[in-house]
Amino acid sequence: MKYTRYIVLKTTIELEIQKFQDSIHRQSPYCAVHEVAPFVIRATPTGVRAGTQARLGVIALTHGNEVIGAPIVNHLIESLLAGSLSPGFEVQFALGNVSAARANQRYIENDLNRSFGLNSTENPETIRAREIETFFFDKCDIVLDLHQTIQPSLSPFFFAHYYSLKELAFLDSINPGLPVIVTLDDKLHGQKGETTNEFLKSQDKFCLTVELGQKGFFEESFKCGVEVAKNFIRAVGEPTERFDQLTLSGIKSRLLKLEVGYRVQDPGSRLHPGIVNLQEVNKGDEIGVSDRGPIVAPISGYILFPKYNSNLTIGQELFCLCREIQPGELSQQGNTGRYNIR
C-alpha cells in the first residue's frame, strides 16, 4: 500500500459508534449479539453455547483518533450476522476510548494504551482500562488490536511481542504480506501502565497489534484490516497442531526487530520533516537536529513511530529503529534481544 494514495471512506466516527451500539441485541439465523459492558459486545454464532470463554476479541479505538478500526469491527459484526463469517466460537468486540474518538484526540487525560494494569480510578482512561480488562481481556484468549500510525507509513505492519514459535507461526498463517515488527522486551515505554500487548502477555495471553497506515478513514486501510481480521478469526478456529510442527526456517513473513528507541535529549530535539514509518536509513544518516548537534541514525534500519509533536518533553520517545532479521535470530538469548533506549 502506497502511503501517498488514499481514498477516504464516506463515514464519520459518530456514525460508526452508532452502528456499533445499534448492533446490540440484533439476531439473525446465523448469530446473536448482546452487550457485555459499555462499548463491549459479544457475538454468539448459532449452535455455539452462549457464555463460554470467547476464543478471541477484536478491539478498536484504543487510541481515539485512530479511527479505521471502528468500521472494520462493524463490518465483522455484519459478516457474522449475515453468515458469511461463521466461526465455531463466540467473538467479543470492543471500542476502547470512545470519548477521545468523539473529541478527535488520542486520549483525554492519559493514554489508554499505557493505562492497563494500574487498577486506578484516577482519570477516565484508567477507569476505562479496568473495564476493558474485566469485561474484554479476561473473557478472551486471543486479542487483535486495530491501530493506525500518526505519520504516514510505507506499508501497514504487524507489531507483536515474541512469545514463542507457535504464536509466530499463527501470525505467519494470517499475514497477507505485511512486515512484522517483533520485540523481545516486556516493557518498552518506561511508564507505569501497560499496553494491550504488555498486559495480555503478563496474563499469558496472545495479543497481536496491526498498524493500518496513517490515521483516518482510508479505504486501503479498511480493506487491509478486514482481510487481517477475517484471516485471524478463521485461523483461530483451525487445529493448532499444525502450528506446533513449523520450524523457524518455515516462517515466510518479513521480520523486523525493534532495536533502538531514541528519546528527546533537549528542548531543540526534532526530526527533519517528511520522515515516515518504515523509511530506510543508514547508520550515520542525519535525520534530525538538537541543541547538541545533528541527530544521526545509530544503526542501519527502518524508522518507526516518528514524532513531530511540538509538545514533546525531554525523555519522551522521538523515534524508534528496527532492523530486518532472519527468523533464526529470535532463538538467540541474551542482550541481543533487548530494546536499546538512547
C-alpha positions as CSV (number, residue, x, y, z in Angstrom):
1,M,0.0,0.0,0.0
2,K,1.5,3.4,-1.0
3,Y,1.1,6.0,1.7
4,T,0.5,8.7,-1.0
5,R,-2.7,7.2,-2.4
6,Y,-5.6,7.2,-0.1
7,I,-9.3,7.1,-0.9
8,V,-11.5,8.4,2.0
9,L,-14.4,6.3,3.2
10,K,-17.8,8.1,3.4
11,T,-18.4,7.8,7.1
12,T,-17.8,9.6,10.4
13,I,-16.8,8.4,13.8
14,E,-20.2,9.2,15.3
15,L,-21.9,7.1,12.6
16,E,-19.6,4.2,13.3
17,I,-20.1,4.4,17.1
18,Q,-23.9,4.5,16.5
19,K,-23.6,1.4,14.2
20,F,-21.8,-0.4,16.9
21,Q,-24.4,0.5,19.5
22,D,-27.3,-0.4,17.1
23,S,-25.9,-4.0,16.7
24,I,-26.7,-4.7,20.4
25,H,-29.5,-7.3,20.7
26,R,-29.6,-7.9,17.0
27,Q,-30.2,-11.5,16.0
28,S,-30.2,-13.4,12.7
29,P,-30.4,-17.1,11.7
30,Y,-26.7,-17.1,12.0
31,C,-25.7,-15.1,15.0
32,A,-26.9,-13.2,18.1
33,V,-25.3,-10.1,19.5
34,H,-25.6,-8.8,23.1
35,E,-23.9,-6.2,25.3
36,V,-21.4,-7.3,27.9
37,A,-20.4,-3.8,29.1
38,P,-20.3,-0.2,27.8
39,F,-19.0,-0.5,24.2
40,V,-18.2,-4.2,24.7
41,I,-20.3,-6.7,22.9
42,R,-20.3,-10.5,22.3
43,A,-21.4,-12.2,19.1
44,T,-22.6,-15.8,19.5
45,P,-22.9,-17.8,16.3
46,T,-25.9,-20.1,16.0
47,G,-25.1,-23.5,17.5
48,V,-22.4,-22.2,19.9
49,R,-23.2,-22.3,23.6
50,A,-23.5,-18.8,24.9
51,G,-21.5,-17.6,27.9
52,T,-18.4,-19.7,27.2
53,Q,-14.9,-18.2,27.1
54,A,-14.6,-16.2,23.8
55,R,-11.8,-17.6,21.8
56,L,-10.9,-14.2,20.5
57,G,-11.6,-10.5,20.8
58,V,-11.1,-7.6,18.4
59,I,-10.7,-4.1,19.8
60,A,-10.7,-0.7,18.0
61,L,-10.2,2.9,19.2
62,T,-7.6,2.1,21.8
63,H,-6.4,5.5,20.6
64,G,-9.4,7.7,19.9
65,N,-8.1,9.3,16.7
66,E,-7.0,6.0,15.1
67,V,-10.5,5.6,13.7
68,I,-10.3,2.9,11.0
69,G,-10.8,0.1,13.5
70,A,-14.4,1.1,14.1
71,P,-15.8,0.4,10.6
72,I,-13.7,-2.8,10.5
73,V,-15.3,-4.0,13.7
74,N,-18.8,-3.1,12.4
75,H,-18.1,-4.9,9.1
76,L,-17.1,-8.1,11.1
77,I,-20.3,-7.9,13.1
78,E,-22.4,-7.6,9.9
79,S,-20.5,-10.5,8.4
80,L,-21.3,-12.7,11.5
81,L,-25.0,-11.7,11.3
82,A,-25.1,-12.4,7.6
83,G,-23.5,-15.8,8.0
84,S,-20.5,-15.0,5.6
85,L,-18.3,-15.4,8.6
86,S,-19.2,-18.4,10.8
87,P,-16.6,-19.3,13.5
88,G,-17.4,-22.2,15.9
89,F,-16.9,-20.0,18.9
90,E,-18.0,-16.7,20.4
91,V,-16.2,-13.4,19.5
92,Q,-16.1,-10.3,21.5
93,F,-15.7,-6.7,20.1
94,A,-14.8,-3.5,22.0
95,L,-14.4,0.2,21.2
96,G,-11.7,1.4,23.5
97,N,-11.7,5.2,24.1
98,V,-15.0,6.4,22.7
99,S,-14.8,9.8,24.5
100,A,-11.4,10.5,22.9
101,A,-12.7,9.4,19.5
102,R,-15.6,11.8,19.7
103,A,-13.1,14.6,20.6
104,N,-10.8,13.5,17.7
105,Q,-8.0,13.1,20.2
106,R,-5.6,10.2,21.0
107,Y,-6.8,10.3,24.6
108,I,-8.5,12.7,27.1
109,E,-6.2,12.7,30.2
110,N,-4.0,9.6,29.9
111,D,-3.0,7.3,27.1
112,L,-5.4,4.3,27.4
113,N,-2.7,2.2,25.8
114,R,-0.4,2.9,28.7
115,S,-3.1,2.5,31.4
116,F,-3.7,-1.2,31.7
117,G,-2.7,-3.0,34.9
118,L,-2.9,0.2,37.0
119,N,-6.2,-0.7,38.8
120,S,-6.8,3.0,39.2
121,T,-9.8,5.4,39.1
122,E,-7.6,8.5,38.7
123,N,-8.9,9.5,35.3
124,P,-11.3,8.4,32.5
125,E,-8.7,6.3,30.8
126,T,-7.6,4.3,33.9
127,I,-11.3,3.7,34.7
128,R,-11.9,2.5,31.1
129,A,-8.8,0.4,31.2
130,R,-10.2,-1.5,34.2
131,E,-13.5,-2.1,32.4
132,I,-11.7,-3.5,29.3
133,E,-9.5,-5.7,31.5
134,T,-12.6,-7.1,33.3
135,F,-15.2,-7.4,30.6
136,F,-13.0,-7.9,27.5
137,F,-9.4,-9.1,28.1
138,D,-10.4,-11.5,30.9
139,K,-13.1,-13.0,28.6
140,C,-10.8,-13.6,25.6
141,D,-8.0,-16.0,24.9
142,I,-6.5,-14.1,21.9
143,V,-6.9,-10.4,21.0
144,L,-6.4,-8.4,17.8
145,D,-5.8,-4.7,18.5
146,L,-6.5,-2.4,15.5
147,H,-4.3,0.7,15.3
148,Q,-3.1,3.4,12.9
149,T,0.1,5.5,12.9
150,I,0.4,9.2,13.5
151,Q,2.7,9.7,10.5
152,P,2.3,8.1,7.0
153,S,3.6,4.6,6.6
154,L,5.1,2.9,3.5
155,S,3.1,-0.1,4.4
156,P,0.7,-1.4,7.1
157,F,2.6,-3.6,9.6
158,F,2.1,-6.0,12.5
159,F,3.6,-5.3,15.9
160,A,3.9,-8.2,18.4
161,H,5.9,-9.3,21.4
162,Y,7.7,-12.5,20.5
163,Y,6.0,-15.2,22.6
164,S,7.1,-18.5,21.0
165,L,7.4,-20.1,17.7
166,K,3.8,-21.3,17.9
167,E,2.4,-17.8,18.1
168,L,4.8,-16.6,15.4
169,A,3.6,-19.5,13.1
170,F,0.0,-18.4,13.8
171,L,0.8,-14.8,12.8
172,D,2.6,-16.1,9.7
173,S,-0.5,-18.0,8.7
174,I,-2.8,-14.9,8.7
175,N,-0.3,-12.5,7.3
176,P,-1.3,-11.1,3.8
177,G,2.2,-9.9,3.2
178,L,2.8,-7.2,5.8
179,P,6.1,-6.6,7.6
180,V,6.1,-8.0,11.2
181,I,7.8,-5.8,13.8
182,V,8.8,-8.0,16.8
183,T,10.2,-7.1,20.2
184,L,11.6,-9.4,22.9
185,D,11.1,-6.7,25.6
186,D,8.3,-6.9,28.1
187,K,8.3,-3.2,28.9
188,L,9.0,-0.7,26.1
189,H,7.7,2.7,27.1
190,G,9.1,3.3,30.6
191,Q,5.7,4.1,32.0
192,K,3.8,2.5,35.0
193,G,0.8,1.4,32.9
194,E,0.9,-1.3,30.3
195,T,-0.1,-1.5,26.6
196,T,-2.6,-4.1,25.4
197,N,0.4,-6.3,24.3
198,E,2.2,-5.9,27.6
199,F,-0.9,-6.5,29.8
200,L,-2.0,-9.6,27.9
201,K,1.5,-11.1,27.8
202,S,1.6,-10.7,31.6
203,Q,-1.7,-12.8,31.6
204,D,-0.2,-15.5,29.4
205,K,-2.4,-14.5,26.5
206,F,-1.6,-13.6,23.0
207,C,-2.2,-10.1,21.6
208,L,-1.4,-9.0,18.0
209,T,-1.4,-5.3,17.0
210,V,-1.8,-4.3,13.4
211,E,-0.9,-0.7,12.4
212,L,-3.1,0.1,9.3
213,G,-1.3,3.1,7.9
214,Q,-1.8,6.8,8.8
215,K,-4.8,7.6,11.0
216,G,-8.0,8.4,9.1
217,F,-10.9,6.7,7.3
218,F,-9.0,5.4,4.3
219,E,-10.3,2.7,2.1
220,E,-7.0,0.9,1.6
221,S,-6.6,0.7,5.4
222,F,-10.1,-0.6,5.8
223,K,-9.7,-3.4,3.2
224,C,-6.3,-4.5,4.7
225,G,-7.8,-4.5,8.3
226,V,-10.8,-6.6,7.2
227,E,-8.6,-9.1,5.5
228,V,-6.3,-9.4,8.5
229,A,-9.2,-9.7,10.9
230,K,-11.1,-12.4,8.9
231,N,-7.8,-14.3,8.5
232,F,-7.4,-14.0,12.2
233,I,-10.8,-15.3,13.1
234,R,-10.6,-18.2,10.6
235,A,-7.1,-19.3,11.8
236,V,-8.2,-19.3,15.5
237,G,-10.8,-22.0,14.5
238,E,-8.2,-24.2,12.9
239,P,-6.4,-27.1,14.7
240,T,-3.4,-25.7,16.5
241,E,-1.3,-28.8,15.9
242,R,-0.1,-27.5,12.5
243,F,1.5,-24.5,14.3
244,D,3.5,-26.9,16.5
245,Q,5.1,-28.5,13.5
246,L,6.5,-25.4,12.0
247,T,10.2,-24.5,12.4
248,L,11.7,-21.0,12.3
249,S,13.0,-21.7,8.8
250,G,9.4,-22.2,7.7
251,I,8.4,-18.6,8.6
252,K,7.7,-16.6,5.4
253,S,6.9,-13.2,6.9
254,R,9.4,-10.4,6.6
255,L,10.6,-9.8,10.2
256,L,12.0,-6.7,11.7
257,K,13.1,-6.5,15.3
258,L,12.7,-3.3,17.3
259,E,16.3,-2.3,18.3
260,V,16.5,1.4,19.3
261,G,14.3,3.9,21.0
262,Y,15.6,7.4,20.7
263,R,14.4,9.9,23.4
264,V,14.2,13.6,23.3
265,Q,17.5,14.9,24.7
266,D,16.9,18.6,24.9
267,P,14.3,21.3,24.0
268,G,15.8,21.6,20.5
269,S,15.4,17.9,19.6
270,R,13.4,17.4,16.4
271,L,13.3,15.3,13.3
272,H,13.8,16.6,9.8
273,P,10.4,17.0,8.0
274,G,8.9,14.2,6.0
275,I,10.1,11.1,7.7
276,V,7.6,8.3,7.5
277,N,7.2,4.8,9.1
278,L,9.4,2.1,7.7
279,Q,11.6,4.6,5.9
280,E,15.1,3.0,5.4
281,V,18.1,4.8,6.9
282,N,21.8,4.0,7.1
283,K,23.9,4.2,10.2
284,G,25.2,7.8,10.5
285,D,22.5,9.4,8.4
286,E,21.4,12.7,9.7
287,I,17.6,12.5,10.5
288,G,17.2,15.5,12.9
289,V,18.8,18.2,14.9
290,S,19.1,19.0,18.6
291,D,20.7,21.7,20.8
292,R,23.7,19.3,21.0
293,G,24.1,18.9,17.2
294,P,22.8,16.6,14.5
295,I,20.7,13.6,15.4
296,V,22.1,10.6,13.4
297,A,20.8,7.1,13.0
298,P,22.8,4.9,15.4
299,I,22.2,1.8,13.3
300,S,21.1,1.0,9.8
301,G,17.4,0.0,9.7
302,Y,13.9,1.3,9.4
303,I,12.3,4.3,11.1
304,L,9.3,3.5,13.3
305,F,6.8,5.9,15.1
306,P,8.5,9.2,14.2
307,K,7.1,12.1,16.3
308,Y,6.6,15.7,15.2
309,N,4.7,16.9,18.3
310,S,6.0,20.3,19.4
311,N,4.9,19.4,23.0
312,L,7.3,16.5,23.4
313,T,9.3,16.8,26.6
314,I,12.8,15.6,27.5
315,G,12.8,11.8,27.9
316,Q,9.8,11.1,25.6
317,E,10.2,8.9,22.6
318,L,11.2,10.8,19.4
319,F,11.5,7.7,17.1
320,C,12.4,4.1,17.0
321,L,14.6,2.0,14.7
322,C,14.1,-1.6,13.7
323,R,16.3,-3.9,11.6
324,E,15.5,-6.8,9.3
325,I,16.3,-10.2,10.8
326,Q,16.1,-13.8,9.9
327,P,13.7,-16.0,11.9
328,G,16.6,-17.9,13.5
329,E,17.8,-14.8,15.3
330,L,14.7,-15.0,17.5
331,S,16.0,-18.1,19.1
332,Q,19.1,-16.3,20.3
333,Q,19.2,-15.4,24.0
334,G,20.9,-12.6,26.0
335,N,21.3,-8.9,25.4
336,T,20.9,-9.1,21.6
337,G,17.2,-9.3,22.1
338,R,16.8,-6.2,24.3
339,Y,15.4,-2.9,23.3
340,N,18.1,-0.2,23.5
341,I,17.0,3.2,24.9
342,R,19.1,6.1,23.6
